[in-house]
Amino acid sequence: MANQKNHEELNDQMQVRREKVQELHENGYQAYASADLFKPEAHLQALQDDYADKSKEELAEMDVRVKVAGRLMSKRGKGKVGFGDIQDATGKIQLYIRRDEVGEADYNAIWKRADLGDIIGLEGEVMRTDMGELSIRVDRIYHLTKALRPLPDSYYGLNDRETIYRDRQLDLITNRDSYNVFVKRSQIIAAVRRFLNESGYLEVETPVLHNLAGGASARPFITHHNALDMDLYLRIALELHLKRLVVGGMERVYEIGRVFRNEGIDHTHNPEFTELEVYTAYYTMWDVMDLVENMFRYVADAVNDGNMTLSYAGETIELGSDWPRIHMVDAIKDACGVDFWGEMSDEEARQLAKEHHVEYQETDTYGHIVNAFFEEFVEDTLVQPTFIYGHPKAISPLARGNEEDPRFTDRFEFFVAGHEYGNAFTELTDPIDQRERFEQQMKEKEQGNDEAQPLDEDFLRALEAGMPPTGGLGIGIDRMVMLFTDQQSIRDVLLFPTLRNK
């Protein structure tokens, strides 16, 4: 019964607001005005900053007139005098409004009939009240947009996570902390672009629809192109097209774009996410490590006021210190005492997994077991930024093999606060070796690994034209934003995360 009553009350409120639209029209006002009627000339936070140190008397003497606009967030007072708060993209400010100053018609038709959520324009003088609050003494008011839906009851921030994600517009209106997360997200991406552009990289765009789902080990989304009568895949990575551009002579190239993986959802995974991939001719993975450290410090300088210390999930993260560089096998040995350096058969590796209660498949090879041990015993212990390199060849079909130990590759991932933030290779440029790797992946697919990569003839043909020695890098932008904004769920840094249908 309570839910039914709330639903009926909401409908009643919405009906009253619709009636007010008609009232506005009948009184000669526009419920949904054009910007020709009113254009603000100042932002609210700028007013707060510019006059923060001015006294009531100083402001009265300065006679500062402003034109501002925003959403009405609170309203109080009655009779001939009212107070309220409006909010724009930058901040809030208090309004002081008198009937005898704005005129009886506007006061009654606009101010008295205004609802929370309405968007209004105002002209007036910047002042400070007797209580010391910076305000605008309004002498002209304009109705710009009628809000037909009321703001949530708890208009200082939604509490229900489902509503936050489904109705992000309400979250942004009512929760300034959430709003600022997305402002910082934009600043982080802009800083990444500046860093790469200033370092001589060329930003490009590559296809979202692929003939093959390659470049990563993941399950794809499949769609169908009607005109060509063919199935296509939403890209799971940016990698293969970007490396073809390196073959074409674009020696420093990057892309920031959406990728799609038909996999599970949790606090660090969403079916679509934003990825940065960077390719640099004549770089090794060691050079790419330097690139990563420099990039993160550049971003911290740009969006964290130069502070290289972050707080994330209760941990203090130091970006300014040198990031340790540890071989995966050494990290495993340090964590649990198991030494994978010696020669070992696949069966012996699986037996070790069984003894240490590490999950594995009967088709897993030595390389798969090494990676499983790392994920079980090491990954979540890496709090400070750390590079883990030397991934097994079995799980790295696109990375150059290590010349000293062919079981491993020149590949690294980097971890912060127990999570992986990026993946990088000294790229495999040998087309014969690459074909053999793809063929091995196809065997794994036949054995039931639906994330194994397909054999991509277009990419192999590109490699056969000659690719210079290259270092490649992929970074999850969403996780990067999580780190810099201290958000523990990816849904809190995606404006519109993927949700189940109601």
Summary of the structure (lengths in Angstrom):
residues: 502
radius of gyration: 29.1
end to end distance: 20.9
largest distance: 90.7
contacts: 1554
relative contact order: 0.09
helix: 37%
strand: 25%
